[in-house]
Amino acid sequence: MKNFLLLSTLAAVGLSAPASAQYVDFVQDTFEYATGPLGGQSGGQGWTGTWWSGQSQDGAVIESPGLDGVGGMLTTNIEHEGSYRLIDMAPLGPITENSLLGKDGTSVWIRFTFRRTAGGDDFYGGVVLNQQFVGEQLFIGSPYGDTKLGIERPFVTAPTFIPATDCDLENTLVTRIDFLPGDDRVQVWANPGVPFPVTTADIDQLMPDIKFNEIKFSSGEGGTTGFHFDAFVMSAPEFGPKYSILNLTAGQQATLQVTGATPNATVVLAYSLRGAGPTMTQFGPVAMSLPITQLPAQTANANGIVTLQVNVPASAAGVTVYTQGVELLGGGGGYLTNALAEVVQ
């Protein structure tokens, strides 16, 4: 028996997939924090570090109840005082480039609920996709100059507004960004009623190349400050290696297959007969209980596929096999596959 050493991965940070199993939510925040200043607070999923909210840490505050009716919400509190938090890039390797979201050929979705505070008169309020210490890449919300909803590349493009919308009403904005060579395609839906709409977008335009690693909430330019924000989620189409087993039958040959790996990458599969763990390793948890048996390392083909034939003992009928794999990275990291719990037929 060998210890199965795995890397800090998607499972380790608790990424969750919607029921459709077509997308993975890699950042979530519903602001279930103690009421008061936002700065220094931590929670949600997919972040690294705590919220930074100005020198006094109260550029935004947590108020309750939230717009989603559960827990709190983020409310901007000081004019132009942004509240920032870094996205945890460690488990997002397949959809990042140089530790930034925006890799050509990938897509991300951003959605959140917001409105201007009652009696507020801020000229703008929204969410900014930011590249830390470089600049603002995309503003989503109610841009400066109107009470309608829209987007802009701050200090680069003029705002684009969605007709017949009003930031004084509660709205949910859903934004899809397709990262392309050159300019990127940005689509925005106001109150589509679903998290991943397929209808014609209210805004559909090309924007200068977007690369980011940080989220900022801000508002300003009015005498009475404030926008409320809640239910912030970032998603992407499922990524990383996928693991499946065919013909797990006693006395026959089963096929273990991994798809979606990096071409020519090393992939390691392992299994346990004891349970689904989690087992903590130096790299994070795996969904297998000790002892864990590691199978010989395999190399993905040019299409990112690994196929391994294994003989199933005739005496194994009825046994549950708990199994998972990892694609190893040259620099010492790796991406876990999905975990399986399969009964031998």
C-alpha positions, 0 to 999 in steps of 0.5 A, spaced: 500 500 500 502 507 498 500 513 501 496 517 495 499 524 496 494 529 492 495 537 491 490 542 494 485 542 489 478 544 487 475 539 493 479 542 498 476 549 497 469 546 497 467 548 490 460 547 488 456 545 482 449 547 481 444 541 480 445 542 472 452 539 473 454 544 467 457 549 471 462 550 477 461 556 482 468 558 484 466 564 488 460 565 493 459 571 498 452 572 501 455 576 506 453 572 512 458 576 517 457 580 523 453 587 522 458 593 522 464 594 518 466 589 513 474 590 513 477 584 516 471 580 515 472 573 512 467 568 509 464 566 503 467 561 498 473 562 493 477 568 496 483 568 499 485 573 505 480 578 508 476 584 506 479 590 505 475 596 506 479 602 507 484 605 512 478 605 517 475 598 514 468 601 514 468 603 507 462 598 506 458 595 512 454 589 513 447 590 514 441 585 516 437 583 513 440 582 506 436 582 499 436 575 499 432 574 505 438 570 509 443 573 513 446 580 511 448 584 505 454 589 503 452 596 504 457 601 501 458 607 506 464 612 504 464 615 497 469 612 492 471 608 498 472 601 495 472 594 498 476 589 495 478 582 496 482 577 492 480 571 488 483 564 490 487 562 484 490 556 486 484 551 484 483 555 478 489 553 474 485 550 468 481 557 467 487 562 469 493 565 465 499 568 469 494 567 476 489 571 472 482 570 470 481 572 463 485 566 459 483 566 452 478 560 450 475 560 457 468 563 460 466 566 467 459 568 469 458 573 475 451 575 478 449 579 484 443 582 487 443 590 488 440 596 489 441 603 491 439 605 498 432 608 500 433 616 499 440 615 496 443 619 491 450 616 489 451 617 481 454 610 481 454 603 484 457 596 482 462 591 482 468 592 479 473 586 476 480 589 478 487 587 477 490 588 483 495 594 483 494 594 475 487 597 475 479 596 473 478 591 468 470 592 468 465 595 472 458 592 472 452 595 476 449 602 475 455 606 471 456 614 472 451 618 469 444 615 469 440 611 474 440 605 469 444 599 469 450 597 465 457 596 464 463 600 462 471 599 462 473 605 467 477 610 464 477 607 457 470 606 454 463 610 455 458 606 459 453 602 456 446 602 459 440 597 459 434 601 457 428 601 462 432 599 468 432 603 475 438 602 480 433 604 485 429 598 484 432 591 486 435 588 480 439 581 479 445 582 474 448 576 470 454 577 466 457 572 461 465 574 459 468 570 453 475 571 453 477 571 446 484 573 442 484 581 442 477 584 445 473 580 450 465 578 449 461 581 454 453 579 455 449 582 460 442 580 462 438 584 467 433 580 472 433 574 467 430 569 472 435 564 471 443 563 473 445 562 466 441 565 461 441 563 454 436 568 451 438 574 447 442 579 452 440 586 454 448 588 452 452 584 448 459 587 446 466 587 445 470 590 451 478 591 451 482 585 454 480 583 461 484 580 466 483 580 473 484 577 480 480 581 485 473 584 486 471 591 488 464 593 491 464 601 491 459 607 489 459 614 490 459 622 487 452 623 491 450 626 498 447 620 501 452 614 500 449 607 499 448 601 494 446 594 497 449 588 494 448 581 496 448 574 493 454 575 489 457 568 485 462 567 480 461 561 476 465 557 470 463 551 465 466 545 469 473 544 468 479 540 470 479 532 469 473 528 469 473 521 471 469 515 470 469 507 470 466 502 465 464 495 466 466 494 474 464 487 474 467 481 478 471 477 474 472 482 468 476 487 466 474 494 468 476 501 464 478 507 468 478 513 464 480 520 465 478 526 460 479 533 460 486 532 462 492 536 459 495 533 453 501 529 455 500 530 463 501 525 468 495 522 471 495 518 478 489 514 480 488 511 487 482 507 490 480 505 497 475 499 500 474 502 507 470 509 505 470 515 502 474 519 507 476 525 507 483 523 508 487 529 510 494 529 506 499 534 506 496 537 500 489 537 502 483 532 503 481 526 498 475 522 498 478 516 500 479 513 507 486 509 509 489 505 507 489 508 499 492 504 494 495 508 488 495 505 481 501 506 476 502 513 473 499 514 466 500 519 461 494 523 458 494 522 450 494 528 445 486 529 447 487 529 454 485 522 455 487 516 460 485 509 459 487 504 464 484 497 464 484 493 470 482 486 472 476 486 477 477 479 482 471 474 482 470 475 489 469 483 489 462 482 487 458 487 492 464 491 494 464 499 494 470 502 491 472 509 493 476 512 488 479 518 485 485 521 481 489 527 480 493 530 474 500 532 476 503 539 474 510 540 473 511 545 478 509 540 484 501 542 483 495 538 481 488 538 479 483 533 482 478 529 478 471 528 481 471 522 486 467 516 485 464 511 489 462 505 485 459 498 487 462 492 483 457 488 480 
